[in-house]
Amino acid sequence: MADSGWDIAMRRIDAEFDLAQFVASALVRKIAASNFRLPASDRVKVGYLPDEVIARIQHIVLESYLEAGEDIDEDILREDLWQQALTSRREMIANGELISEAEFRRRGNLTARRLSVLLADDSVFTIKVDGVEYFPALLAVPASQRRSIYAICQIIAPAPSDARLDFLTSRRERLGDRSPLEVLKSVDGFKTVSRMATAWATQWSRTVVKIFDGEHEVEPADIELLYTAAADVDPRRPLWERASNALHLHGYQWPLGPYPDVRIFSLFVARQAAGDSTPIREACVQIHVDGERILIRIAAAVGTRLHSETLPRDEHESFIEIAKRIVGYLCKHL
């Protein structure tokens, strides 16, 4: 007979902590019955146990019930991951890996104004723990090393702060089991790390192009897509360059064809950050194919003057080819 979540949790707690069996058993049952969080009323009863011990036991119980095949809500799993990350960051503060602004400025001999500039241009970054911003101590390097580290930080800025710190410190096989920070100290290390950082940073933002039949100013919810394409592109690249990459690179494209003969269609460009389900609308272009002419109306575009254009048409072009040519034109002229 397979072990239950309670059985697995009890064994693991017994192996890790010196707790009386009746205390451990009560904790497991209370935690499992309360969405894997010990209720405040029960927390008081074991007030002699530190918060980090309770957090660890909660995680053990959750992992044990998962291993036993119990059905656990996704929100609970997300909360557990968040709690693990918070515990890890608190440990980093205690270990001196994350330091206060005052300490960071002291180590780097930085004025408040200079630090503000470094934050604004993404040369350094902070990590928030319990509502307070802390700086990674590893960024408080001697002046001779700052230029290269600051440049890498700017490259990886599209990613969340936690991910940036992980990128800088994680050992990688392709770097000879060294971290990017370690490689930066070697000859030609900056070239190697900057190439890796550039490729890594693109995964944190996706540019999506969608095409709908007809003339629209917002994406219609009741009309099937004619075509969509997406590519992971650095969000700091120009809008139309990113849209062109999405249409031309061999990333996600659907459908593959054949395509209908469409004379009026609308092209939308949006940007979506990794882990964020809500895309940011960036542009809308309405396109009319009229005989030998293509009429373009830019209905909305971030940082682009709204206006109309007319381009010649090749009678053998599909609407996909027309869209690619229009976006290429906008890349060069806007």
TAUR-V204854 format. One record per backbone hydrogen bond with DSSP energy under -1.0 kcal/mol. CO is the residue of the C=O (numbers start at 0). NH is the residue of the N-H. Records with the same first field share a line. If there is no record, write none. Layout:
CO: NH  NH
This chain:
3: 7
4: 8
5: 9
6: 10
7: 11
8: 12
9: 13
10: 14
11: 15
12: 16
16: 18
19: 23
20: 24
21: 25
22: 26
23: 27
24: 28
25: 29
26: 30
27: 31
28: 32
30: 33  35
33: 36
38: 42
39: 43
42: 45
43: 46
45: 48
49: 53
50: 54
51: 55
52: 56
53: 57
54: 58
55: 59
56: 60
57: 61
58: 62
59: 63
60: 64
61: 65
62: 66
63: 67
64: 69
65: 68
72: 76
73: 77
74: 78
75: 79
76: 80
77: 81
78: 82
79: 83
80: 84
81: 85
82: 86
83: 87
84: 88
85: 89
86: 90
87: 91
88: 92
89: 93
90: 94
91: 96  97
92: 95
96: 136
98: 134
99: 103
100: 104
101: 105
102: 106
103: 107
104: 109
110: 114
111: 115
112: 116
113: 117
114: 118
115: 119
116: 120
117: 122  123
118: 121
126: 133
128: 131
131: 128
133: 126
134: 98
135: 138
136: 139
138: 140
141: 144
144: 148
145: 149
146: 150
147: 151
148: 152
149: 153
150: 154
151: 155
155: 158
159: 163
160: 164
161: 165
162: 166
163: 167
164: 168
165: 169
167: 180
171: 174  176
172: 175
177: 171
178: 182
179: 183
182: 185
185: 188
187: 191
188: 192
189: 193
190: 194
191: 195
192: 196
193: 197
194: 198
195: 199
196: 200
197: 201
199: 202
200: 203
201: 204
203: 273
204: 232
205: 271
206: 230
207: 269
208: 228
209: 267
210: 225  226
211: 265
226: 210
227: 253
228: 208
229: 251
230: 206
233: 236
237: 241
238: 242
239: 243
240: 244
241: 245
242: 246
243: 247
244: 248
248: 250
251: 229
253: 227
259: 261
262: 288
263: 213
264: 286
265: 211
266: 284
267: 209
268: 281  282
269: 207
270: 279
271: 205
272: 275
279: 270
281: 301
282: 268
283: 298  299
284: 266
285: 296
286: 264
287: 294
289: 292
291: 312
292: 289
293: 310
294: 287
295: 308
296: 285  298
299: 283
300: 303
306: 297
308: 295
310: 293
313: 316
317: 321
318: 322
319: 323
320: 324
321: 325
322: 326
323: 327
324: 328
325: 329
326: 330
327: 331
328: 332
329: 333
